[in-house]
């Protein structure tokens, strides 16, 4: 049995999950076919929000994460996503993207259990 099943879902993970669903619907984007990609990105956003106070993109390297949070360019949704619908993390994909599913919603418990 997966040990995550018995664990309570962190509030920050649930908050980023709700944001992600809402943002996908609002922008007409879709989650990745591989649910683990979506789960790991949401987990990274939640951890950064807990640590730094903002959902800094977890898929990039930063020399100074605090400076990047203040700059806000890579805070989700990042500037490339807001301006051009380009999500480096593959959290929000256009329907034309070969990795896009048809889902703008995912069951929270299933998503959380997808994290290794």
Secondary structure, DSSP 4 states (H G I P E B T S, - for coil): --TTTTSPPPHHHHHHHHHHHHHHHHHT-B-BSSHHHHHHHHHHHHHHHHHHSS-B-TTS--S-HHHHHHH-TTBSSPHHHHHH---TTSSSB-TTSTTB-S-S---HHHHHHT--
